[in-house]
């Protein structure tokens, strides 16, 4: 069963009197445990698409199914619950909570969203801290660690709830190329270990090559879907 | 919940200066209210005690209609001996009553054989009167602290005005119920300082002298002043007495007695109500201070943390938890301000009492400013501040909880 099925989805925004067509008639499918990248220039619709997949927004037209749920049918609270249980987020600016330590940042979704018991929380967090190599930094606050370390913490936070899907919007945009590569490698490693689907957007060509599937967007349309080793369907979509 | 408190406290400590300033504002408000309540409350209690313990007693019982005509001291509205006996029977069996004193009140002419002026007098049983209004003895500035037959206690203003001293002979002339005039010679046994309130400038004679002077064939009583064991039970005790006396009817089928607490007899009651009103408005000011300062700081907190709100909302934090997070922050701010305010307020009240500051009020000089605060006042103020803190946080917290994560995440 496909993890994500997008059927002719469009997304329009009203800005003043102008209607902006951010996505136009986009269709695709993503299987579980994939490592997917959305690429394209600024304004191509990458972030809009990630927001829709992440249940942060709803399509104007079309049907988007994530983990078997039509996200258009979810109300505000159901969307929050769905995100908390099925989706992890990694942000360009890391978005760690500044008043919480590394450990507490990772603990936050387990405590505030999933109400996981203390012992299980501790086990999961320590496992992830070890996996992202941040165990020795667990008591530090976000302003005491580097950008690359912050993103590793963000990855751990995104994975701690055992989500089916992790969405990363430009996860390497604020990192130097070496750190960016390391972060992508870490995501890839975690995908391998946890069988979690990772979807990230980027316009950094160096890290695009790391993705197994690359969707190329332009002017709100899906222009190309490239599976490692060739273009799916053998033509530009 | 513990984690929410931890996050709230850390967020407050994140902006230490702002938190400190806001909490200081609440603290100052709490201190101000505590001091005002303690000083004004103590002043009020002292004045009530002066009035009730110097002259009025806590409750007075009269014949129906007497109080409406009290300025004339009507002798035809006195209680007859059988009515007084009924009343005494009730008062003797009332556990709330500490003491009571029957009085004959009358007006007369006071003469020192050179000049004559008018005087209002109380004929009393001295022992019972001194028990009912214990501050009467302290008002005696010269002479002996009792009243024998043939003796009179005169107010200090009369003593000064007429040049009368302790031991002088004076004559009281009065008109009795039938309109005939009678006179009697008295020896001034003591000079009485004035007291605030009605009857504060009256003289005293023995009740049997009053009966003789007024040519009463039987002991008719103008009023019975009552002292309660517990002043806080004033209204309950008054209500109980009213009910007990309600069965005694006059010839017109109306109640024979009327019961009045000091509040209905003294104009100071209105002043005490003014103090209560001022206290209420001071509390309103405190509420306004807390409301504005907490709301202001919480609105700022929400605007400064829009992206954070977007992040926690995106990762699935339910809206009600986001709301709780900000409400708890306001709650903690209120608690912090209240605790510090209470500690400093109590310390300042202690310093005021230790300093023994004196002040003058009306005829009273050198009164010591005694600031007392009840635990119930501290608790009620604390509860008000905390509730208002939570209410003030609600609007910003609601705004945060309703924020769309996608919009919040885009916020720069």
Interface residues (C-beta under 8 A of the other chain):
Chain A: X51 X54 X56 X57 X76 X77 X80 X81 X82 X83 X84 X85 X87 X88 X89 X91 X93 X95 X97 X98 X99 X100 X108 X109 X111 X112 X113 X157 X158 X161
Chain B: X3 X7 X10 X11 X13 X14 X307 X308 X310 X311 X312 X313 X314 X315 X316 X317 X318 X319 X321 X405 X406 X409
